[in-house]
Structure formats: structure tokens, C-alpha cells
Amino acid sequence: MRINLKVPFAEKDEAKKLGARWDGARKIWYVENKDDMAPFARWSPHPHDSTDTRVSQPSRAEKNQAASLVIKGSGYVDLPRVCDCLPWEDCGKCKGTVPAC
């Protein structure tokens, strides 16, 4: 069974002497099939720590949802709606309410 370890860079040589191995793809130290884990106890991850150090990529649905968000700046002023016309259409009712630039 593989167990990932949290070995600081300064202690990597000591971990290697004890039999820990480096996984270059995941960039993490680990041990496999060790009966006595006592020498590695100080580097063993805590239960609340994640054993997988890779960052998960957002799914396509999450990317689409983030792209559809409307971001309003601090200077945004929401003008009152007079009618149901589209903001880019010239409407007789709305012409008088839009402030001049």
C-alpha cells in the first residue's frame, strides 16, 4: 500500500535513507509496502490533510457558469426601468430618463 509523506526539502536526504521514494509526476515523497511506519511518523499526513497535492481543474460546466457571470464595477449605477425595451434600442419613453454623458 502506498502512503504519501509530507517531507520538507531540508529533510529529503534523511527520508531517502529510510526508504522513502520520490514521485516526480506528483512531486511528493512516498513509501510502499512498509510494515513499520514508525520512522516515517513525523512526515505522515494528518487525517484532515489532503493526500493528493494536485490541483483539480474546473469542469466545462463550471467554466461556462463563471464566464456567464455579470461583474459590476464600483461605479455602476442601476437606473430605474421605465419600460421593457432593450437598453440599446431607442425608446421614446426611456429617452428622457437616460442621463447625457
PEMO-V18117 format. One record per pair of residues at least 12 apart in sequence whose ideal C-beta (glycine too) atoms are under 7 Angstrom apart, sorted by sequence separation. I is the first residue (numbers start at 1). GAP is how many residues later the second one is. If there is no record, write none. Layout:
BEGIN
I/GAP, I/GAP
END
This chain:
BEGIN
19/12, 82/12, 7/13, 15/14, 5/15, 19/15, 82/15, 79/18, 20/20, 18/21, 7/22, 18/22, 4/24, 5/24, 5/25, 28/25, 4/26, 5/26, 27/26, 3/27, 26/27, 2/28, 3/28, 15/28, 26/28, 2/30, 1/32, 5/35, 7/36, 6/37, 5/38, 5/39, 6/39, 3/41, 4/41, 4/47
END
